[in-house]
């Protein structure tokens, strides 16, 4: 094993929040380049949980918290989905008493505890010079907290919703869209065989990109998104018309998990919240399906139309990355190393208007990135609106410009 005193420095890398295809290629992109540039790379396990739970004792077994990475390890993992470093939705600045590491419970006894001081001490214990978190706006928002406390942070954006501000693209989005299109087409056979509505609930808490792009690509007739509260009567009428025009007598709607009925609110599986204050969404697809079945006779000459209702959920999250989520993460990893080699930090690597770049890390907490309804969503037709593709970014509506 390399002597830390003879290397340029130590880089820590972690993956936080939900898993997506493309995380392992990003870890590989960072690690291969870093090792060849003379750095040691430490993989922090289970997101922010691993670095929070370390025992600062050279004799302690911290194998559940971190591991040194080699080319052999990352090469083997890079072709697969998920994250071999594992992940969690931990936020060290808000740790419930039940989740405080056992060796710290005599020190932290509040109902909710801030363990950021422990995280910083643990980073120093491991000798980490630069920290690379890969995550969505929740994971990276804690990276902003650490950066403000003096930690050298270079961030990589990841989320299937593609809603991290400051970048046109987040790791995982392309595979999510690809799988959504594929699974929708697979379920068409059942919808057509039984002449039904096909209702598919997809990811998207605050942003509707994962419903909009597949619909634009022709996978669905309509989509409802978090940015616009929809009228179920309007949706029913449109789907009945779509079904009538289809020779196979079925129609398809994609429903973002954060979509809301006009006059209603988000639908949750339970009221239990994670460390970032989010309750688990789920169930809007069931409600839409029930209302479509109930209202369909009104627009279908008194005859009820049955529904095939499917929540795509983890089917679009699991498995191997597609081409874009194999290439972009590799590029993001190398971009992160470019910044480190220049001695830069407090930055996030991004794709903007088809070009790789970097932006200040604080952009993560500066705004919410959502669909521009006025530009891209036809509220009368409940589907994407587009007029010209000239000079638009690859995914059309994901740019904030």
C-alpha positions as CSV (number, residue, x, y, z in Angstrom):
1,X,0.0,0.0,0.0
2,X,1.3,3.4,-0.9
3,X,2.8,5.6,1.8
4,X,0.5,8.6,2.5
5,X,3.6,10.8,3.0
6,X,4.7,10.1,-0.5
7,X,1.5,10.9,-2.4
8,X,0.1,14.2,-3.5
9,X,-2.9,13.9,-1.3
10,X,-6.0,12.0,-0.3
11,X,-9.4,12.2,-2.0
12,X,-12.6,11.0,-0.4
13,X,-15.6,10.0,-2.5
14,X,-19.2,9.1,-1.5
15,X,-22.6,8.5,-3.0
16,X,-25.7,9.7,-1.2
17,X,-29.4,9.5,-1.6
18,X,-31.2,7.1,-4.0
19,X,-29.1,4.8,-6.1
20,X,-29.1,5.4,-9.9
21,X,-27.3,3.7,-12.8
22,X,-24.1,5.6,-13.5
23,X,-22.7,6.0,-9.9
24,X,-20.1,3.3,-10.3
25,X,-18.8,4.7,-13.6
26,X,-18.4,8.1,-11.8
27,X,-16.5,6.5,-9.0
28,X,-14.2,4.8,-11.5
29,X,-13.7,8.1,-13.4
30,X,-12.5,9.8,-10.3
31,X,-10.4,6.9,-9.0
32,X,-8.5,5.9,-12.1
33,X,-7.5,9.4,-12.9
34,X,-6.7,10.2,-9.2
35,X,-4.4,7.2,-8.8
36,X,-2.6,7.9,-12.0
37,X,-2.1,11.5,-10.8
38,X,-0.5,10.3,-7.6
39,X,-3.5,10.6,-5.2
40,X,-4.8,8.0,-2.7
41,X,-8.6,7.5,-3.0
42,X,-10.8,6.5,-0.1
43,X,-14.4,5.4,-0.7
44,X,-16.7,6.5,2.1
45,X,-19.5,3.9,2.6
46,X,-23.2,4.5,2.9
47,X,-23.2,8.2,1.9
48,X,-22.8,10.7,4.8
49,X,-23.4,7.9,7.3
50,X,-20.0,6.3,6.8
51,X,-17.9,9.3,7.5
52,X,-20.2,10.2,10.4
53,X,-19.8,6.8,12.1
54,X,-16.0,6.4,12.0
55,X,-14.3,5.6,15.3
56,X,-11.1,7.8,15.5
57,X,-8.9,4.9,16.7
58,X,-6.3,3.3,14.4
59,X,-7.1,-0.1,16.0
60,X,-10.8,0.2,15.5
61,X,-12.6,-1.8,12.7
62,X,-13.9,0.9,10.4
63,X,-14.4,-1.4,7.4
64,X,-18.2,-0.6,7.4
65,X,-17.3,3.1,7.1
66,X,-14.6,3.3,4.4
67,X,-12.3,1.4,2.1
68,X,-9.3,2.4,0.0
69,X,-10.0,2.1,-3.7
70,X,-7.8,0.6,-6.4
71,X,-8.1,0.3,-10.1
72,X,-9.0,-3.4,-9.8
73,X,-12.0,-2.6,-7.5
74,X,-13.4,0.3,-9.6
75,X,-12.9,-1.4,-12.9
76,X,-14.9,-4.4,-11.8
77,X,-17.7,-2.3,-10.4
78,X,-17.9,0.3,-13.2
79,X,-19.9,-1.8,-15.6
80,X,-22.7,-2.3,-13.1
81,X,-25.6,-0.3,-11.8
82,X,-26.2,1.0,-8.3
83,X,-23.3,2.0,-6.1
84,X,-20.8,-0.4,-4.7
85,X,-20.0,2.1,-1.9
86,X,-23.7,1.9,-0.9
87,X,-25.8,4.9,0.0
88,X,-28.1,6.4,2.6
89,X,-30.3,9.4,3.2
90,X,-28.3,10.5,6.2
91,X,-27.8,14.2,7.0
92,X,-25.2,14.6,9.8
93,X,-26.5,18.0,10.8
94,X,-29.9,16.5,11.7
95,X,-29.4,13.0,13.3
96,X,-32.2,11.5,15.4
97,X,-31.1,10.1,18.7
98,X,-31.8,6.6,17.6
99,X,-29.3,7.0,14.7
100,X,-26.4,8.5,16.7
101,X,-23.5,6.1,16.5
102,X,-23.1,4.1,19.7
103,X,-19.7,5.5,20.6
104,X,-21.1,9.0,20.5
105,X,-24.3,8.6,22.5
106,X,-22.8,9.9,25.7
107,X,-22.0,13.2,23.9
108,X,-25.1,13.7,21.7
109,X,-28.3,13.2,23.7
110,X,-30.8,15.5,22.0
111,X,-33.8,14.3,20.1
112,X,-32.1,15.6,16.9
113,X,-28.3,16.2,16.9
114,X,-25.8,18.0,14.8
115,X,-22.7,15.8,14.2
116,X,-21.0,18.0,11.7
117,X,-18.0,18.5,14.1
118,X,-17.6,14.7,14.2
119,X,-17.7,14.5,10.4
120,X,-15.0,17.2,10.0
121,X,-12.8,15.5,12.7
122,X,-13.2,12.2,10.9
123,X,-12.2,13.7,7.5
124,X,-9.1,15.0,9.3
125,X,-8.5,11.6,10.9
126,X,-8.5,9.9,7.4
127,X,-6.2,12.7,6.1
128,X,-8.7,13.6,3.3
129,X,-7.7,16.7,1.5
130,X,-10.6,16.9,-1.0
131,X,-14.1,15.4,-0.7
132,X,-16.2,14.5,-3.8
133,X,-19.9,13.8,-2.9
134,X,-22.0,12.4,-5.7
135,X,-25.7,13.1,-5.1
136,X,-28.8,15.2,-5.6
137,X,-29.7,18.5,-4.1
138,X,-30.2,17.0,-0.7
139,X,-26.9,15.2,-0.5
140,X,-25.0,18.1,-2.1
141,X,-26.7,20.7,0.2
142,X,-24.9,19.1,3.1
143,X,-21.7,19.3,1.0
144,X,-22.4,23.1,0.9
145,X,-22.5,23.1,4.7
146,X,-19.1,21.4,4.9
147,X,-17.6,23.7,2.3
148,X,-18.7,26.7,4.4
149,X,-16.9,25.0,7.4
150,X,-13.7,24.8,5.4
151,X,-13.8,21.4,3.8
152,X,-12.6,21.3,0.2
153,X,-15.6,20.0,-1.7
154,X,-16.0,19.2,-5.4
155,X,-19.5,17.9,-6.2
156,X,-20.9,15.7,-8.9
157,X,-24.7,15.9,-9.6
158,X,-26.8,12.8,-9.6
159,X,-30.6,12.3,-9.6
160,X,-33.1,10.5,-11.7
161,X,-35.4,13.6,-11.5
162,X,-32.7,15.7,-13.1
163,X,-33.6,18.5,-10.8
164,X,-30.2,19.7,-9.4
165,X,-29.9,23.4,-10.1
166,X,-27.0,24.7,-12.2
167,X,-26.7,21.7,-14.6
168,X,-28.6,20.5,-17.6
169,X,-27.8,16.9,-16.7
170,X,-27.7,14.7,-13.6
171,X,-26.3,11.2,-13.6
172,X,-29.2,8.6,-13.8
173,X,-31.6,10.7,-15.8
174,X,-31.0,9.2,-19.2
175,X,-31.3,5.6,-18.0
176,X,-34.5,6.5,-16.2
177,X,-36.0,8.0,-19.4
178,X,-34.8,5.1,-21.5
179,X,-36.3,2.5,-19.1
180,X,-39.6,4.5,-18.8
181,X,-40.0,4.5,-22.5
182,X,-39.1,0.8,-22.8
183,X,-41.4,-0.3,-19.9
184,X,-44.3,1.8,-21.3
185,X,-44.0,0.2,-24.7
186,X,-43.9,-3.3,-23.0
187,X,-47.2,-2.6,-21.1
188,X,-48.9,-1.3,-24.3
189,X,-49.6,-4.9,-25.3
190,X,-51.8,-5.5,-22.2
191,X,-53.5,-2.1,-22.5
192,X,-54.3,-2.7,-26.1
193,X,-55.4,-6.3,-25.6
194,X,-58.0,-5.1,-23.1
195,X,-58.7,-1.7,-24.6
196,X,-57.9,0.1,-21.3
197,X,-56.3,3.2,-20.0
198,X,-52.7,2.7,-19.0
199,X,-51.6,4.7,-16.0
200,X,-47.9,4.7,-15.1
201,X,-46.6,6.5,-12.0
202,X,-43.0,7.7,-12.4
203,X,-40.4,9.4,-10.3
204,X,-40.5,13.2,-9.9
205,X,-41.2,14.9,-6.6
206,X,-40.9,18.5,-7.6
207,X,-39.9,18.3,-11.2
208,X,-41.7,16.6,-14.1
209,X,-38.8,15.9,-16.4
210,X,-39.1,12.1,-16.1
211,X,-42.7,12.2,-17.3
212,X,-42.2,15.0,-19.9
213,X,-39.3,13.5,-21.9
214,X,-40.8,10.0,-22.4
215,X,-44.1,11.6,-23.4
216,X,-42.3,13.9,-25.9
217,X,-40.6,10.8,-27.2
218,X,-44.0,9.3,-28.0
219,X,-44.3,6.8,-25.1
220,X,-47.5,8.3,-23.7
221,X,-50.4,10.4,-24.9
222,X,-50.5,12.7,-21.8
223,X,-48.5,13.4,-18.7
224,X,-49.3,15.2,-15.4
225,X,-46.5,16.9,-13.5
226,X,-45.8,18.5,-10.1
227,X,-45.5,22.0,-11.6
228,X,-49.1,22.2,-12.7
229,X,-52.2,21.0,-10.7
230,X,-54.3,19.1,-13.2
231,X,-58.1,18.8,-13.6
232,X,-59.0,15.1,-13.5
233,X,-62.1,15.7,-15.6
234,X,-59.9,17.3,-18.3
235,X,-57.5,14.4,-18.2
236,X,-60.3,11.9,-18.5
237,X,-61.8,13.5,-21.5
238,X,-58.4,13.8,-23.2
239,X,-57.6,10.1,-22.6
240,X,-61.0,9.0,-23.8
241,X,-60.5,11.0,-27.0
242,X,-57.0,9.5,-27.4
243,X,-58.3,6.0,-26.9
244,X,-61.1,6.6,-29.5
245,X,-58.5,7.7,-32.1
246,X,-56.2,4.7,-31.5
247,X,-57.1,1.7,-33.6
248,X,-56.1,-0.6,-30.7
249,X,-58.5,1.4,-28.4
250,X,-56.2,2.3,-25.5
251,X,-54.4,5.4,-24.2
252,X,-51.5,6.1,-21.9
253,X,-50.7,8.7,-19.2
254,X,-47.5,9.2,-17.2
255,X,-48.1,10.5,-13.7
256,X,-45.2,12.1,-11.8
257,X,-45.2,11.0,-8.2
258,X,-45.4,14.6,-7.1
259,X,-48.4,15.5,-9.3
260,X,-51.4,17.0,-7.7
261,X,-55.1,17.2,-8.4
262,X,-56.5,20.7,-8.8
263,X,-57.3,21.9,-5.3
264,X,-55.3,19.0,-3.8
265,X,-51.9,18.3,-2.4
266,X,-49.1,15.7,-2.8
267,X,-49.9,12.1,-2.0
268,X,-47.7,10.2,0.5
269,X,-47.3,6.5,1.4
270,X,-46.8,7.6,5.0
271,X,-46.0,10.7,7.0
272,X,-42.6,9.4,8.2
273,X,-39.9,11.8,7.0
274,X,-36.3,11.2,6.1
275,X,-33.3,13.3,7.3
276,X,-34.0,15.9,4.7
277,X,-37.7,16.4,5.8
278,X,-39.2,14.4,2.9
279,X,-42.1,12.0,3.4
280,X,-42.1,9.1,0.9
281,X,-44.3,9.9,-2.1
282,X,-46.6,7.3,-3.6
283,X,-50.2,6.6,-4.5
284,X,-51.1,9.4,-6.9
285,X,-51.2,6.8,-9.7
286,X,-53.7,4.7,-7.8
287,X,-55.9,7.8,-7.2
288,X,-55.7,8.9,-10.8
289,X,-56.6,5.3,-12.0
290,X,-59.7,5.1,-9.7
291,X,-61.0,8.5,-10.8
292,X,-60.4,7.8,-14.5
293,X,-62.4,4.6,-14.2
294,X,-65.2,6.4,-12.2
295,X,-65.4,9.3,-14.7
296,X,-64.9,7.5,-18.0
297,X,-68.6,6.8,-18.6
298,X,-69.3,10.5,-18.7
299,X,-67.1,10.9,-21.8
300,X,-67.6,7.4,-23.3
301,X,-71.3,7.1,-24.0
302,X,-72.0,5.8,-20.5
303,X,-69.6,2.9,-20.8
304,X,-66.8,2.5,-18.2
305,X,-63.2,2.1,-19.3
306,X,-61.0,-0.1,-17.1
307,X,-57.5,0.8,-16.2
308,X,-54.1,-0.9,-16.1
309,X,-52.2,0.8,-13.2
310,X,-48.5,0.4,-12.7
311,X,-45.9,2.2,-10.5
312,X,-42.6,1.9,-12.3
313,X,-40.6,2.8,-9.2
314,X,-37.4,0.9,-8.8
315,X,-37.7,-0.8,-12.2
316,X,-36.2,2.4,-13.7
317,X,-33.7,2.8,-10.9
318,X,-32.0,-0.6,-10.9
319,X,-29.8,-2.3,-13.4
320,X,-27.0,-1.2,-15.7
321,X,-26.5,2.3,-17.0
322,X,-27.3,3.2,-20.6
323,X,-24.7,4.8,-22.9
324,X,-25.1,8.4,-21.7
325,X,-25.0,7.3,-18.0
326,X,-21.8,5.4,-18.8
327,X,-20.1,8.3,-20.6
328,X,-21.2,11.4,-18.7
329,X,-20.2,10.0,-15.2
330,X,-16.7,9.2,-16.5
331,X,-16.4,12.7,-17.8
332,X,-17.7,14.2,-14.6
333,X,-15.2,12.2,-12.6
334,X,-12.3,13.5,-14.7
335,X,-13.7,17.0,-14.5
336,X,-13.6,16.8,-10.7
337,X,-10.0,15.8,-10.9
338,X,-9.2,18.6,-13.2
339,X,-10.4,21.0,-10.6
340,X,-8.5,19.3,-7.8
341,X,-5.3,19.4,-9.9
342,X,-5.8,23.2,-10.2
343,X,-6.3,23.5,-6.5
344,X,-9.9,24.5,-7.0
345,X,-12.9,23.5,-4.7
346,X,-16.3,24.7,-3.8
347,X,-17.4,23.8,-7.3
348,X,-19.8,21.4,-9.0
349,X,-19.1,19.8,-12.3
350,X,-21.9,20.3,-14.8
351,X,-23.2,20.0,-18.4
352,X,-24.5,23.3,-19.8
353,X,-25.7,23.7,-23.3
354,X,-23.9,20.6,-24.5
355,X,-20.6,21.5,-22.9
356,X,-18.9,20.3,-19.7
357,X,-18.2,23.0,-17.2
358,X,-18.3,23.8,-13.5
359,X,-20.2,26.2,-11.3
360,X,-20.1,27.4,-7.7
361,X,-21.3,24.7,-5.3
362,X,-23.7,27.1,-3.6
363,X,-26.0,27.0,-6.7
364,X,-27.3,23.8,-5.3
365,X,-29.2,25.6,-2.6
366,X,-29.9,28.8,-4.6
367,X,-33.1,27.7,-6.3
368,X,-35.4,24.8,-7.4
369,X,-35.0,23.4,-10.9
370,X,-38.4,22.5,-12.4
371,X,-40.1,22.4,-15.7
372,X,-40.9,25.8,-17.2
373,X,-44.6,25.3,-17.6
374,X,-45.1,28.4,-19.8
375,X,-42.4,27.3,-22.2
376,X,-42.7,23.5,-22.3
377,X,-46.1,22.3,-20.9
378,X,-49.4,22.6,-22.7
379,X,-51.9,23.0,-19.9
380,X,-54.8,22.6,-22.3
381,X,-53.5,19.3,-23.8
382,X,-51.7,18.0,-20.6
383,X,-48.6,17.1,-22.6
384,X,-45.2,18.7,-23.6
385,X,-45.2,21.8,-25.7
386,X,-42.4,22.4,-28.2
387,X,-42.2,24.7,-31.2
388,X,-38.6,24.6,-32.3
389,X,-35.6,22.4,-31.4
390,X,-33.0,24.7,-33.0
391,X,-30.1,25.5,-30.5
392,X,-31.9,23.6,-27.7
393,X,-29.9,21.4,-25.3
394,X,-29.9,17.6,-25.7
395,X,-32.8,17.0,-23.4
396,X,-34.7,20.1,-24.7
397,X,-36.3,21.4,-21.5
398,X,-33.6,20.8,-18.9
399,X,-31.7,24.0,-19.4
400,X,-32.4,26.9,-17.0
401,X,-31.5,29.5,-19.7
